[in-house]
Amino acid sequence: GRLNRFNIVKQSKTYDTRGEYVRLWCPELRDVPDEFLHEPWSMSDALMNECGVTLGRDYPFPIVDSTITPEIMSNGKGVDGSG
């Protein structure tokens, strides 16, 4: 069958462009500028300090690297090996 991969960063940017939902449920990110809100780990250390966010303490490190496509997604075959 078809394997779909949900990209939470892409979905967040598409459906919560102003970050209202993110800021509601992640108040530790309330002072993060909109451009970094969906990927706070991409901020510089200085900006994190300015926003009062420390990765690993106030907000977790990302656990999935969304820039890497798993082999099963890129080989053109489904989970069962069919094409």
Backbone torsions as a table, in degrees:
resi	resn	phi	psi	omega
1	GLY	NA	173.0	-179.6
2	ARG	-76.4	136.9	178.5
3	LEU	-108.4	114.8	177.7
4	ASN	-98.0	141.7	178.0
5	ARG	-116.6	124.2	-179.1
6	PHE	-88.9	119.3	179.4
7	ASN	-99.6	99.0	-173.8
8	ILE	-62.0	-35.1	179.3
9	VAL	-66.4	-46.5	179.0
10	LYS	-61.6	-45.3	180.0
11	GLN	-62.5	-42.3	-179.5
12	SER	-62.8	-44.1	179.0
13	LYS	-65.7	-36.2	-178.0
14	THR	-73.4	-45.4	-171.0
15	TYR	-102.4	-7.6	178.4
16	ASP	-136.9	55.9	-172.1
17	THR	-57.6	-34.5	-179.5
18	ARG	-92.5	-3.0	175.0
19	GLY	76.9	17.9	-178.1
20	GLU	-63.0	-45.0	-179.8
21	TYR	-66.6	-44.8	179.8
22	VAL	-59.9	-46.0	-177.8
23	ARG	-68.8	-29.8	177.4
24	LEU	-65.7	-46.9	-174.3
25	TRP	-94.6	-12.1	176.7
26	CYS	-129.8	69.7	-175.7
27	PRO	-60.1	-19.6	177.4
28	GLU	-65.9	-14.2	178.9
29	LEU	-101.6	8.9	-173.8
30	ARG	-58.6	-30.4	-178.0
31	ASP	-97.2	5.1	179.2
32	VAL	-77.6	132.1	178.1
33	PRO	-58.7	147.1	-177.8
34	ASP	-50.2	-40.1	-175.4
35	GLU	-64.9	-19.1	-179.9
36	PHE	-113.2	-3.4	-172.4
37	LEU	-59.2	-38.3	-176.7
38	HIS	-85.3	-10.4	177.0
39	GLU	-143.8	65.6	-174.8
40	PRO	-61.2	-21.8	178.8
41	TRP	-68.8	-11.5	179.8
42	SER	-89.5	-1.6	177.3
43	MET	-74.1	153.7	173.6
44	SER	-70.7	161.1	177.7
45	ASP	-60.1	-38.1	-179.9
46	ALA	-63.7	-43.0	179.6
47	LEU	-68.9	-38.7	176.2
48	MET	-58.9	-44.3	179.4
49	ASN	-61.9	-42.5	179.1
50	GLU	-62.6	-35.3	-178.9
51	CYS	-87.0	-7.7	-179.5
52	GLY	75.0	30.0	-179.1
53	VAL	-119.1	126.9	173.6
54	THR	-121.2	118.8	178.4
55	LEU	-62.8	138.6	-178.6
56	GLY	88.9	-15.8	176.4
57	ARG	-116.1	-58.2	-177.9
58	ASP	-90.0	-28.6	-178.1
59	TYR	-147.7	138.0	-174.7
60	PRO	-70.9	154.9	170.6
61	PHE	-66.2	151.8	176.1
62	PRO	-64.1	144.1	179.7
63	ILE	-102.7	-11.0	178.6
64	VAL	-129.3	133.7	175.7
65	ASP	-89.6	103.2	-175.6
66	SER	-70.3	-7.6	178.6
67	THR	-85.5	-10.2	-179.7
68	ILE	-102.0	126.8	177.2
69	THR	-92.4	121.1	178.3
70	PRO	-57.9	146.2	-177.7
71	GLU	-54.8	-38.8	-178.2
72	ILE	-63.3	-25.6	179.5
73	MET	-83.4	-26.8	-171.9
74	SER	-100.6	-6.4	-175.9
75	ASN	-89.3	2.0	176.2
76	GLY	77.1	6.6	-179.6
77	LYS	-115.7	151.9	176.9
78	GLY	-77.1	-179.3	-179.2
79	VAL	-59.4	-34.2	-178.5
80	ASP	-85.3	4.0	178.5
81	GLY	89.7	-4.8	178.7
82	SER	-80.2	158.5	-177.0
83	GLY	-98.5	NA	NA
